[in-house]
Amino acid sequence: MPSYDSSLEEIKNRIDIVEMISEYISLKKAGHNWKGLCPCHSEKTPSFMVNPSKQIYRCFGCGNGGDIFTFVMQHENVEFKEALRILAKKAGVTLRMSRETAGRAGEKETILKINNQALTFFQQNLKKSPNAGAYLKKRGIGTEAQEHFSLGYAPKSWEDLKKHLEGKGVKTESLLKAGLVTKGDKGLYDKFRNRIIFPIFSLQGEVIAFGGRVMDSSEPKYLNSPETPLFNKGRVLYGFNLAKKHLKDTGNVLLMEGYLDVITAHSFGFRNAVAPLGTAFTSDQGKLIKRFTDNVVIVFDSDQAGVKAAKSASVVFFGSGLDVKVLFLPEKEDPDSFLKKNGKESFSVLLENPLSIIDFILRQKKDKRLIAREAIDIISNISDGILLDGYIKEISEKLRIKEVFIFVELRKLEQRPAPHDIDTGTA
Ligand SMILES: [Zn+2]
């Protein structure tokens, strides 16, 4: 990328590699270099060296090495372009772009700025509203969790936020673009009113959208920001910005249904919990997970909608090269209610033995042939050959079907058009 060359040099000059890597791992001075425990492989004696004069790092244990850009790519799990954007921002370097790209970037920056102002507004309002505070406390979300997830409250008013932001010089047009106001017959009004606010963050922790939940039984229960240049709900998972650094340790991501499930799970120490933003699962979400881990455990309600959602999620995520297991909670429980009732230990026990997707399908009371077809249909989405082989064997053993017939069925399914992202129809 020739147009980036001078910017690259400037970013490298402005960022000290020792200081930057120290944000991720602790480094000690060793002669001219700095050393620490390698973040890429597990070790007890440090073999990870950072050379400040050359501005590079290298691990003598696993051979990993590079500069600030490769380090960010590896540790934030991002592509070069994104690493460049992150580091440019950190260094205060403006990247040279085409006018079109600059326009889009400018628009995103504007929305981000407004979102940050809105977030502060919502957070301050939560502190001022005894009702909202009491509601969260009743749901078991204490101050610590409220802060960890940057929760807020949108007051019961038609234009408090609008007036507040306009008072700060935000243009009406930008408010519309950010999706914070809605156009009605009588003009513009606040989209979120009398709702608990769940900010939605990008992987890098930027507030890109908001979700709002009512505190009573009114509808809709949840409301999300509309899609904006900054926010595409099919590309984000709620809580992923907080969960991402725990996925290496847990070896899997826990996919839950709602924001409250995620918050409760994190509070109980299950910091690998995330949730989709609405009803559809997308291959983009699958790809996002795949950058950090190979395994998804679906923890949905055991009601009919939950079962349907679990099947749809497994179809999409198998297609992204992930392995999918299902954790079944007792009747009428969701992760939030189960954890509060039974505690951390009971949930850990359940987590030790999630169901394979085949066992999950076998639980249904249906004709064996229908079950077999359904199982084969789901595994036909698996893109990883080794994984698929294991599932073919499992179906063969558990349903007593010769492998050759499973292959025949799979071949038939291969002829059909590729599946699209699937809407599960749950709320
Ligand atoms: Zn290493």
Residues whose N, C-alpha, C, O or C-beta is under 5 A from the ligand:
A	BS01	ZN	C38 C40 H41 C59 G61 C62 G63
